[in-house]
Amino acid sequence: MQICEGGRLVRDDFLCDPTGFAQLTPEQRARMRTIGACWNDDIVAHRAEMVALYSPLAAGAPKAAKVVRDIAYGPDARQVLDIFCPDGQEGARPVVVFIHGGAFTRGAKSANGEIYDNVLHWFARLGYVGVNVEYRLAPAVTWPDGAWDVLDALTWVRDSIAAHGGDPARVHVIGHSAGGSHLATAALEPGLGGLPAGVRSLALVSGRLRADRRPDNPNAGNVAAYFGPDESLYAARSPVSRAADCPLPVLVAVAEFENRHLDTYGAEFAHAVARAGRVPVRWVRLAGHNHTSIVAHLNTGEEGFGRALDAFFRLNDSVSVSERKRTGAS
């Protein structure tokens, strides 16, 4: 299906990878389907099961040539990042930065030494320098502090990634779940000053792009912990409210089985970017996947989504946010 709004094409790709789930046993594939049907009944337990399922597959996959751990980009103990370097390439490489999820109140850049690291190992294999970012959590910090951490980490990348073989003028950023919310806020909230020069595209994967405390939202309490108790502020603080101002090409991806409402909010965001007609947008849904497996499966033998991200980044590798502001490029 293709949706055309405001003269700009949104590709509605229901991505059915022919290699999808081939690395899983028949029993594991059946369990994926069972979990998908009841994902929101217990998202914490189901997430843990997905991490346990994909971790051995990620452990056995090829890795980055070199990993440098826990580089500080700020004074807090959680303001650290890891660098994943590719093997045997000369010259400055493009950079992929990953911002993990965790419902604003939990999570880390590496869940267990494999999951989330797998994202950066995948991109290092494709010739990128990977950066895996950790950030401060609610309730110790509240909106928009997560976005400030993203901006501080990206400023570190701009200033320091060249020493690790990365090109600070070719940076692409992925945010998953709460990380997608922080990334979108960093890109869109006027009072934060915007993304550093050199950032060229964004990928919002299963992102919480609208704050809500709806009774059927399984993370309503976590949303309140970060966005605050006053729900009258939620619309203004939600990235979807400013989607029309998106400054860079953006890929918006959701799983077939999402944390409740995140697929709707992702579609709302993608359509708003398309209607504005300022930058390209791609909308992707992953068949059979859930809110956790959408990233946990990367670098485990199923390549469709990883290849789609790579193709999007390489397509948009030539014009940065600062250049778009200066030239009005779209």
N, C-alpha and C positions, 0 to 999 in steps of 0.2 A: 504494500500500500504506500502511496505517496501523497503527501499533504502539501499543498502550495498555498502560502499565505503571504500577502504583502509583496508578491513578486519574487519571493525567495523560497526555495525548495527545502522542505523538511523530509528527510528520508526516514520513513517509519520501517525500520528493519527488524522484523521478528527473526532474530538470528538463530537459525537451526544449524549448528555446526555438524557436518557429516562425521567429524571425529569425536563429537560430543559424547562424553561419558564412556568412551571405549576403554579408558583406563580403569574403569570400575568393574567389579564383579557383577553378575546378574543380581545377586542379593543386595549389593550396595545401590544399584540403579533402582531397584524396587523400593528400597528404603528412602531414597531421594524423592520418589514420587509420593510415597506415603507422608513424609514430612512436609512436602510442599502443600498438600491438601489441608494441613492443620498447622501451618507455620506459626501463625499468630497465637496459638493456644499456649505456647511456652517458648518465646523467642530466645531466652537465655539458654535453656537446655538444648534447643535445636541448634543454636549457634555452636555450643560446645561439641555437639555430635558432628557437625560439619568440620570443625577444626580437627577433631580426632580422625575423621575419615580422610581428609586431604593431607594431613601432615606427613604420613609415610610416603605418599606420592611426591610431595614437594622435596622431602629429604633425599629421595633417590634421583632427582633431576639434576642436570648440569647446573653449575653455579657460576657466579661472577668470579673473575680471576682474583680479585682482592676485595676485602671488606674492611672498612675502618669504622670502628664503633664509638658511639657516645661523644661526638664532638659537640661542644657547647655552642649554642647560638644566642643564649641569654643567661641570666643569673640563676634562674630556678632549676632545680634538679631535673625537672621534666622538660626543660628547654634544651633538648639534645637531638642529634640526628646521626644517622649512619650513612656512609658512602659505599656504593657498590660500583666497582670499576671493571670495565670490559677487558678482554684479553687481546693483546697483539695488534692494536690499531694505532697508527700515527696521527698526529694532529688533534685538534680540539673536537670532542664528541658532543652531540646534542645531549641534553639533560632531561631526565624525567624525575619529578618530585612527587612523592606519595604522602598523603595525609590520611591517617587511619581513622576508623570510626570508633564507636563505643558509647553512643547515646549521651554524649557530653559529660558523663560522670565516670566512665571507666575506659579501659583499653590502653594499649601501648603500641609502639611502633613495631614490635615483634611480639606476637601472642605467645610463642613457645619456641622461638628460634627458627621456625619454618614459615608459619602463616603470617602474612604481610611482607616478610622478607622475600617470599616467593615472587611478589610483584616486581621487585627491583632486580632479582636474579634474572627474571624473564627479559627485562629491558636491557640489562647488561649483556645478555647473550645476543641481543640485536644491535649492539654497538653503542648504546647509551651509557652515560654515567648516571647511576641511580642514587637518589637521595630519599631516605626514609625518615620522616619527621615525627617526633613526639611533642606533645603540647600539654599545657596545664588543663585541669579538669574542674568542673563544677562539683560541689558548691564553693570550692576555694576561690574560683574565679567565675564571673558571669559575663553575659553578653556586653560588649563584643570582644572580650579578651582572647577567645580562641582565634578570632580573625587577626588580632594583633600578633599572636604567636606565629601564625602563617606568614604574615608580612615580615616579621623579624627573621624567620627562617629563610624566606626568599631573598631578603637583603643579604643574609650570609652567603647564599648561593651566588648572588650577583658579585659579591666582593671576593669570594674565596674559592669557588669551584674550579677555577682555572688551575689551581695548584694540584688538583686531583684529575686533571685531564679533560674537564668539562668546558663547554663553550657557554659563558654567561649570557651570550646574545641569542642562544637557542634553548630556551627552557620551556618545558611543558609540564603541567601540574594536574595531578589526579587527586580528587578528594572523594573518599568513600563514607557514606552515611553522615555522621556528625562532621567528619572531615570535609565532606562536600558542602555542608552548611557553612563551615568556617571559611572555606576557599571562596565560595560564592559571595559571602559577606565581605571578605577582603577585597574582592574585585569590584564590588558594587556600592558599598556603603560610602557616601560622599565624605563623611568626616574622618575616614581612615587614610585618605591620601592616595589610594590606588596602588596597583601592583608595580613592582620595580620594572625598570626598563629591561628588556631581554626576554620577558615572558611572552610566549607566542600563541599558546592555546591552552584550553582548560578541558578537563573531563570530570563531570559530576556523576558519580556512580552511586546509585541508590541513595542519593543525598536527601537530607531533610531540608527541603527548600521552602517549606512553610511551617511555622511554629503553630502547634495546636495542642489543646488539652481535651480533645474529644473523648467521651467515655470509652470508646472502643480503640483508642490509641494505646498500644501496649507500652509505650514509653512516655506517657503523659507526665508522670512525675519527674522524669529526667528532663523533659522539655522545660517544666517550671523551674527546676533547679538552675538551669542555665539562662533561660530567657526572662526569668523573674515571675513573680506571682500575679502581676497586673496583665491580664489577658488583653486589655484594650491597647497595649503596646505591641502585640504580637504581629499584627499586619505590617506595621511600619518596620519591624525588625526582621521580617521574613524576606529572604533573597528574591523570592518570586515577585514581590511587589516592585522590584527594580530591574526585573529581567530585561525589560526593553532597553536598558542602558548597558547591556553586556558589552564590554570593550573588546573582546577577543572571540575568535572562533571557539565554539563549545560543542563538545559531544556530551549528550545527556543519556545515561544508560540506566535501565532498571531490570530487575529479574522478573521472571514470570510469577514467582511467589515472593512477594515483598512484605516487609513490615507494613502494616496497614496504612494506606493512604499515600505512601511515598511514591508509588507509581503514578498516581493521579497528580501529585505535586510536580513530579518530574515532567510529565506531559504538559502541564500548565506552564512551566518554565520554558520548555522548548518552543511551545506555540507562541509565547510572548516574544521571545527572541526573534522568531520567524516573522511575526507581524511587524516588528520594528524595522526589519530589513537592513540592519546595520552591519551584521557579521554573519558568516555561515554558521549553521547549526545542524548537527546530526543527532537523530533520536534512535536509540537502539534498545530493544528488549531481548533478553536472553531466554530462550526456550528451555524449560526444565530446571532452571537455576533458581536459587533463593537468595535472600539478602546477604548471606555469608558466602555461599559458594560462588557468587558472581566475581569475587576477588580471590577466594581461596583456591579456585581451580587453575589460576594462571601458573604457568611453568610446571604443569603436572601431566602434559600430554595432549590436552585439549587446547587447540590454538586459535579457534575462530575469533574470539573476543580480543585476545592479545594481538592478533594480526590486525584487527579492525582499529584498535587504539594506535598501533604503530603507523598504519596507513594514514590515519587522521593527523597524527603529529607531523609526519613527513610532508603531507599535503600543505600544512600550515606552518612550515619551518622558516618562512622567509620574511614575515612582517611582524614586528614586535608591537606591544601595546603602545609604546612611546611613538613609534613610527605611524601607527594607525591614527593616533591623536593629531600628529603633525600633518599627515597627508589626506586623512579622511578615507583611507583604503577600506574596502569591504570585500 
